[in-house]
Amino acid sequence: MIVKVRGFCVACGSSLFWQEDGEDTISVGAGTLDNLPCDATTVVKHIFMADKGAYYDVCLLYTSDAA
């Protein structure tokens, strides 16, 4: 994943959003949003699947960067 744009919090430096090179969408870290209802977002892609721990059971109905 090559990131074209990143946004950071000016107070603490936390990563807030990013845009991958060649993508039209901007991704926002869900943990940056307060009081986010469960049905407010949709998972569209898993990333870093090749590096996930074996103890994670991830539904592979979405595209990923590696199996």
N, CA, C and O atoms as a GROMACS GRO file, in nm:
protein
  268
    1MET      N    1   0.085  -0.117   0.000
    1MET     CA    2   0.000   0.000   0.000
    1MET      C    3   0.090   0.123   0.000
    1MET      O    4   0.170   0.142   0.091
    2ILE      N    5   0.076   0.205  -0.100
    2ILE     CA    6   0.149   0.330  -0.107
    2ILE      C    7   0.050   0.442  -0.075
    2ILE      O    8  -0.051   0.457  -0.144
    3VAL      N    9   0.079   0.518   0.028
    3VAL     CA   10  -0.011   0.624   0.072
    3VAL      C   11   0.027   0.755   0.008
    3VAL      O   12   0.143   0.798   0.011
    4LYS      N   13  -0.073   0.819  -0.052
    4LYS     CA   14  -0.054   0.946  -0.121
    4LYS      C   15  -0.072   1.064  -0.026
    4LYS      O   16   0.004   1.161  -0.033
    5VAL      N   17  -0.171   1.057   0.063
    5VAL     CA   18  -0.204   1.167   0.154
    5VAL      C   19  -0.230   1.110   0.293
    5VAL      O   20  -0.292   1.005   0.305
    6ARG      N   21  -0.184   1.178   0.396
    6ARG     CA   22  -0.212   1.142   0.535
    6ARG      C   23  -0.252   1.267   0.611
    6ARG      O   24  -0.204   1.376   0.583
    7GLY      N   25  -0.341   1.248   0.710
    7GLY     CA   26  -0.380   1.358   0.798
    7GLY      C   27  -0.355   1.319   0.942
    7GLY      O   28  -0.383   1.206   0.982
    8PHE      N   29  -0.302   1.413   1.020
    8PHE     CA   30  -0.267   1.386   1.158
    8PHE      C   31  -0.329   1.491   1.250
    8PHE      O   32  -0.354   1.605   1.209
    9CYS      N   33  -0.354   1.453   1.375
    9CYS     CA   34  -0.404   1.545   1.478
    9CYS      C   35  -0.292   1.643   1.513
    9CYS      O   36  -0.179   1.602   1.538
   10VAL      N   37  -0.323   1.773   1.514
   10VAL     CA   38  -0.221   1.873   1.545
   10VAL      C   39  -0.186   1.873   1.693
   10VAL      O   40  -0.079   1.920   1.732
   11ALA      N   41  -0.275   1.821   1.777
   11ALA     CA   42  -0.250   1.821   1.922
   11ALA      C   43  -0.165   1.702   1.966
   11ALA      O   44  -0.073   1.719   2.047
   12CYS      N   45  -0.194   1.581   1.914
   12CYS     CA   46  -0.123   1.462   1.964
   12CYS      C   47  -0.046   1.385   1.857
   12CYS      O   48   0.035   1.298   1.890
   13GLY      N   49  -0.070   1.416   1.729
   13GLY     CA   50   0.003   1.349   1.622
   13GLY      C   51  -0.058   1.218   1.575
   13GLY      O   52  -0.001   1.151   1.489
   14SER      N   53  -0.173   1.181   1.630
   14SER     CA   54  -0.239   1.056   1.588
   14SER      C   55  -0.279   1.062   1.442
   14SER      O   56  -0.318   1.168   1.391
   15SER      N   57  -0.270   0.949   1.374
   15SER     CA   58  -0.314   0.938   1.236
   15SER      C   59  -0.466   0.943   1.232
   15SER      O   60  -0.532   0.868   1.304
   16LEU      N   61  -0.523   1.030   1.149
   16LEU     CA   62  -0.668   1.046   1.140
   16LEU      C   63  -0.725   0.988   1.010
   16LEU      O   64  -0.828   0.921   1.012
   17PHE      N   65  -0.659   1.015   0.899
   17PHE     CA   66  -0.709   0.967   0.770
   17PHE      C   67  -0.593   0.951   0.673
   17PHE      O   68  -0.483   1.001   0.697
   18TRP      N   69  -0.621   0.880   0.563
   18TRP     CA   70  -0.520   0.860   0.459
   18TRP      C   71  -0.588   0.830   0.328
   18TRP      O   72  -0.704   0.790   0.324
   19GLN      N   73  -0.516   0.849   0.220
   19GLN     CA   74  -0.563   0.815   0.086
   19GLN      C   75  -0.452   0.738   0.016
   19GLN      O   76  -0.341   0.788   0.001
   20GLU      N   77  -0.485   0.617  -0.027
   20GLU     CA   78  -0.388   0.534  -0.097
   20GLU      C   79  -0.368   0.586  -0.239
   20GLU      O   80  -0.462   0.637  -0.301
   21ASP      N   81  -0.247   0.572  -0.290
   21ASP     CA   82  -0.216   0.611  -0.426
   21ASP      C   83  -0.304   0.533  -0.523
   21ASP      O   84  -0.311   0.410  -0.514
   22GLY      N   85  -0.369   0.600  -0.614
   22GLY     CA   86  -0.455   0.536  -0.712
   22GLY      C   87  -0.598   0.515  -0.666
   22GLY      O   88  -0.680   0.467  -0.744
   23GLU      N   89  -0.630   0.549  -0.541
   23GLU     CA   90  -0.766   0.533  -0.488
   23GLU      C   91  -0.840   0.667  -0.492
   23GLU      O   92  -0.779   0.772  -0.474
   24ASP      N   93  -0.970   0.662  -0.517
   24ASP     CA   94  -1.052   0.783  -0.516
   24ASP      C   95  -1.107   0.813  -0.377
   24ASP      O   96  -1.152   0.924  -0.351
   25THR      N   97  -1.104   0.714  -0.288
   25THR     CA   98  -1.162   0.730  -0.155
   25THR      C   99  -1.057   0.771  -0.053
   25THR      O  100  -0.938   0.745  -0.070
   26ILE      N  101  -1.103   0.835   0.052
   26ILE     CA  102  -1.019   0.869   0.167
   26ILE      C  103  -1.065   0.782   0.283
   26ILE      O  104  -1.184   0.778   0.314
   27SER      N  105  -0.972   0.712   0.346
   27SER     CA  106  -1.003   0.623   0.458
   27SER      C  107  -0.986   0.700   0.588
   27SER      O  108  -0.891   0.776   0.605
   28VAL      N  109  -1.080   0.678   0.679
   28VAL     CA  110  -1.079   0.744   0.809
   28VAL      C  111  -1.068   0.637   0.916
   28VAL      O  112  -1.142   0.539   0.912
   29GLY      N  113  -0.977   0.654   1.011
   29GLY     CA  114  -0.964   0.559   1.121
   29GLY      C  115  -1.091   0.561   1.206
   29GLY      O  116  -1.125   0.665   1.263
   30ALA      N  117  -1.161   0.449   1.215
   30ALA     CA  118  -1.288   0.444   1.288
   30ALA      C  119  -1.271   0.481   1.434
   30ALA      O  120  -1.363   0.534   1.496
   31GLY      N  121  -1.154   0.454   1.490
   31GLY     CA  122  -1.129   0.488   1.629
   31GLY      C  123  -1.118   0.637   1.654
   31GLY      O  124  -1.112   0.680   1.770
   32THR      N  125  -1.114   0.716   1.550
   32THR     CA  126  -1.105   0.862   1.565
   32THR      C  127  -1.241   0.927   1.579
   32THR      O  128  -1.249   1.047   1.606
   33LEU      N  129  -1.348   0.852   1.561
   33LEU     CA  130  -1.483   0.907   1.563
   33LEU      C  131  -1.551   0.877   1.697
   33LEU      O  132  -1.553   0.762   1.740
   34ASP      N  133  -1.606   0.977   1.761
   34ASP     CA  134  -1.675   0.960   1.889
   34ASP      C  135  -1.819   0.915   1.867
   34ASP      O  136  -1.885   0.958   1.773
   35ASN      N  137  -1.867   0.828   1.957
   35ASN     CA  138  -2.006   0.783   1.959
   35ASN      C  139  -2.053   0.730   1.824
   35ASN      O  140  -2.162   0.763   1.779
   36LEU      N  141  -1.971   0.649   1.759
   36LEU     CA  142  -2.003   0.594   1.628
   36LEU      C  143  -2.094   0.472   1.643
   36LEU      O  144  -2.052   0.372   1.701
   37PRO      N  145  -2.219   0.477   1.592
   37PRO     CA  146  -2.307   0.361   1.600
   37PRO      C  147  -2.251   0.244   1.518
   37PRO      O  148  -2.183   0.265   1.418
   38CYS      N  149  -2.280   0.123   1.560
   38CYS     CA  150  -2.229   0.003   1.492
   38CYS      C  151  -2.268  -0.002   1.345
   38CYS      O  152  -2.190  -0.050   1.262
   39ASP      N  153  -2.385   0.046   1.311
   39ASP     CA  154  -2.433   0.036   1.173
   39ASP      C  155  -2.396   0.159   1.089
   39ASP      O  156  -2.446   0.175   0.978
   40ALA      N  157  -2.310   0.245   1.140
   40ALA     CA  158  -2.274   0.368   1.068
   40ALA      C  159  -2.165   0.346   0.964
   40ALA      O  160  -2.144   0.432   0.878
   41THR      N  161  -2.095   0.234   0.971
   41THR     CA  162  -1.985   0.209   0.878
   41THR      C  163  -2.000   0.072   0.814
   41THR      O  164  -2.076  -0.013   0.862
   42THR      N  165  -1.929   0.050   0.706
   42THR     CA  166  -1.928  -0.078   0.635
   42THR      C  167  -1.784  -0.116   0.606
   42THR      O  168  -1.706  -0.034   0.557
   43VAL      N  169  -1.748  -0.241   0.637
   43VAL     CA  170  -1.615  -0.290   0.604
   43VAL      C  171  -1.611  -0.319   0.454
   43VAL      O  172  -1.694  -0.394   0.402
   44VAL      N  173  -1.515  -0.260   0.385
   44VAL     CA  174  -1.502  -0.282   0.241
   44VAL      C  175  -1.372  -0.351   0.203
   44VAL      O  176  -1.358  -0.403   0.092
   45LYS      N  177  -1.275  -0.352   0.297
   45LYS     CA  178  -1.148  -0.415   0.265
   45LYS      C  179  -1.072  -0.445   0.394
   45LYS      O  180  -1.075  -0.365   0.488
   46HIS      N  181  -1.006  -0.559   0.399
   46HIS     CA  182  -0.913  -0.591   0.507
   46HIS      C  183  -0.772  -0.572   0.452
   46HIS      O  184  -0.745  -0.608   0.338
   47ILE      N  185  -0.684  -0.515   0.533
   47ILE     CA  186  -0.545  -0.497   0.489
   47ILE      C  187  -0.452  -0.569   0.586
   47ILE      O  188  -0.490  -0.597   0.700
   48PHE      N  189  -0.333  -0.597   0.542
   48PHE     CA  190  -0.230  -0.664   0.621
   48PHE      C  191  -0.274  -0.803   0.668
   48PHE      O  192  -0.235  -0.847   0.776
   49MET      N  193  -0.354  -0.873   0.587
   49MET     CA  194  -0.401  -1.007   0.624
   49MET      C  195  -0.288  -1.108   0.634
   49MET      O  196  -0.296  -1.201   0.713
   50ALA      N  197  -0.184  -1.091   0.556
   50ALA     CA  198  -0.071  -1.184   0.560
   50ALA      C  199   0.000  -1.178   0.694
   50ALA      O  200   0.069  -1.272   0.733
   51ASP      N  201  -0.014  -1.066   0.766
   51ASP     CA  202   0.055  -1.047   0.893
   51ASP      C  203  -0.034  -1.066   1.015
   51ASP      O  204   0.013  -1.048   1.128
   52LYS      N  205  -0.161  -1.101   0.996
   52LYS     CA  206  -0.252  -1.114   1.110
   52LYS      C  207  -0.215  -1.235   1.195
   52LYS      O  208  -0.160  -1.333   1.145
   53GLY      N  209  -0.246  -1.227   1.324
   53GLY     CA  210  -0.224  -1.340   1.413
   53GLY      C  211  -0.318  -1.455   1.380
   53GLY      O  212  -0.431  -1.432   1.337
   54ALA      N  213  -0.272  -1.578   1.400
   54ALA     CA  214  -0.353  -1.696   1.370
   54ALA      C  215  -0.479  -1.702   1.457
   54ALA      O  216  -0.574  -1.772   1.422
   55TYR      N  217  -0.480  -1.631   1.568
   55TYR     CA  218  -0.594  -1.631   1.660
   55TYR      C  219  -0.707  -1.540   1.613
   55TYR      O  220  -0.814  -1.542   1.672
   56TYR      N  221  -0.685  -1.461   1.507
   56TYR     CA  222  -0.790  -1.377   1.453
   56TYR      C  223  -0.873  -1.456   1.352
   56TYR      O  224  -0.818  -1.517   1.260
   57ASP      N  225  -1.005  -1.454   1.369
   57ASP     CA  226  -1.096  -1.518   1.275
   57ASP      C  227  -1.162  -1.405   1.195
   57ASP      O  228  -1.257  -1.342   1.241
   58VAL      N  229  -1.111  -1.381   1.075
   58VAL     CA  230  -1.158  -1.270   0.993
   58VAL      C  231  -1.238  -1.324   0.876
   58VAL      O  232  -1.191  -1.411   0.802
   59CYS      N  233  -1.359  -1.272   0.859
   59CYS     CA  234  -1.443  -1.310   0.747
   59CYS      C  235  -1.380  -1.256   0.619
   59CYS      O  236  -1.351  -1.137   0.610
   60LEU      N  237  -1.357  -1.341   0.522
   60LEU     CA  238  -1.290  -1.299   0.400
   60LEU      C  239  -1.388  -1.272   0.286
   60LEU      O  240  -1.362  -1.306   0.170
   61LEU      N  241  -1.499  -1.209   0.318
   61LEU     CA  242  -1.597  -1.172   0.216
   61LEU      C  243  -1.557  -1.043   0.144
   61LEU      O  244  -1.620  -1.004   0.046
   62TYR      N  245  -1.453  -0.979   0.192
   62TYR     CA  246  -1.408  -0.854   0.138
   62TYR      C  247  -1.274  -0.872   0.071
   62TYR      O  248  -1.206  -0.972   0.095
   63THR      N  249  -1.235  -0.778  -0.012
   63THR     CA  250  -1.105  -0.786  -0.076
   63THR      C  251  -0.996  -0.762   0.027
   63THR      O  252  -1.021  -0.697   0.129
   64SER      N  253  -0.879  -0.812   0.002
   64SER     CA  254  -0.767  -0.789   0.091
   64SER      C  255  -0.639  -0.776   0.008
   64SER      O  256  -0.637  -0.808  -0.110
   65ASP      N  257  -0.534  -0.728   0.073
   65ASP     CA  258  -0.409  -0.711   0.000
   65ASP      C  259  -0.330  -0.841  -0.008
   65ASP      O  260  -0.242  -0.854  -0.094
   66ALA      N  261  -0.361  -0.935   0.078
   66ALA     CA  262  -0.294  -1.066   0.076
   66ALA      C  263  -0.379  -1.164   0.154
   66ALA      O  264  -0.451  -1.126   0.246
   67ALA      N  265  -0.371  -1.289   0.117
   67ALA     CA  266  -0.451  -1.392   0.185
   67ALA      C  267  -0.377  -1.445   0.304
   67ALA      O  268  -0.428  -1.532   0.375
   0.00000   0.00000   0.00000
